[in-house]
Amino acid sequence: MPRHIPQERKDEILLAVKNGSSVHEASAAFSVSVKTIYAWLRGQTDNTGTSSLEIAKLRRENQEL
């Protein structure tokens, strides 16, 4: 049965991913499924229509360069 995750906790998890943590790291650290985090990321877009998932991926790629 799904459990309710408070918005504050959800925001904290998404911020960690946006700041460079991988979804798998955030999943392990916050005890939330990878699938759930990906669903949240797909649901968020900025004013250009780019999803948070794409933005986080691009930030990680830039850090590697």
C-alpha positions as CSV (number, residue, x, y, z in Angstrom):
1,M,0.0,0.0,0.0
2,P,1.4,3.4,-0.9
3,R,2.3,5.7,1.9
4,H,1.8,9.4,1.9
5,I,5.0,11.5,1.7
6,P,4.7,15.0,3.0
7,Q,5.3,17.8,0.5
8,E,8.3,19.1,2.6
9,R,10.0,15.7,2.3
10,K,9.2,15.4,-1.4
11,D,10.8,18.9,-1.9
12,E,13.8,17.9,0.0
13,I,14.3,14.7,-2.1
14,L,13.8,16.6,-5.4
15,L,16.3,19.3,-4.3
16,A,18.9,16.7,-3.6
17,V,18.5,15.3,-7.1
18,K,18.5,18.7,-8.6
19,N,21.7,19.5,-6.8
20,G,23.6,16.6,-8.2
21,S,22.6,13.4,-6.3
22,S,21.6,10.5,-8.5
23,V,18.1,9.3,-8.2
24,H,19.4,6.0,-6.9
25,E,21.4,7.7,-4.2
26,A,18.4,9.8,-3.2
27,S,16.2,6.7,-3.2
28,A,18.6,4.9,-0.8
29,A,19.1,8.0,1.4
30,F,15.4,8.8,1.8
31,S,13.9,5.3,1.6
32,V,11.7,6.3,-1.4
33,S,11.5,4.1,-4.6
34,V,13.4,5.1,-7.7
35,K,10.2,4.9,-9.6
36,T,8.4,7.4,-7.4
37,I,11.3,9.9,-7.7
38,Y,11.3,9.6,-11.4
39,A,7.5,10.2,-11.5
40,W,7.9,13.4,-9.5
41,L,10.7,14.6,-11.7
42,R,8.7,14.0,-14.9
43,G,5.8,15.9,-13.4
44,Q,7.8,19.0,-12.9
45,T,8.7,21.4,-15.7
46,D,10.2,24.9,-15.7
47,N,8.9,27.8,-17.8
48,T,10.6,26.5,-20.9
49,G,8.9,23.1,-20.7
50,T,12.0,21.2,-19.7
51,S,11.5,18.6,-17.0
52,S,13.5,18.6,-13.8
53,L,14.8,15.2,-14.8
54,E,16.4,16.6,-17.9
55,I,17.8,19.6,-16.1
56,A,19.3,17.4,-13.4
57,K,20.8,15.1,-16.0
58,L,22.4,18.1,-17.9
59,R,23.8,19.5,-14.6
60,R,25.5,16.1,-13.8
61,E,26.9,16.0,-17.4
62,N,28.3,19.5,-17.0
63,Q,29.9,18.7,-13.7
64,E,31.6,15.7,-15.3
65,L,33.0,18.0,-18.0
